[in-house]
């Protein structure tokens, strides 16, 4: 009888440990997903900034050429 109770207690402890391990693995997975998402957003932001820089710098580079046409 005592051995059966000990076995049940050990199984209950094992179940709790498995549940804790599963929770920790899930949290680690979610944290990795969030970090990847932040990294992707940062890269998209950087690309957008680079596109804006190119757009604005090309407009400034062509500005002198357009004004030369209007000077008498």
Buried (B, 14 or more C-beta within 10 A) or exposed (E): EEEEEEEEEEEEEEEEEEEEEEEEEEEEEEEEEEEEEEEEEEEEEEEEEEEEEEEEEEEEEEEEEEEEEEEE
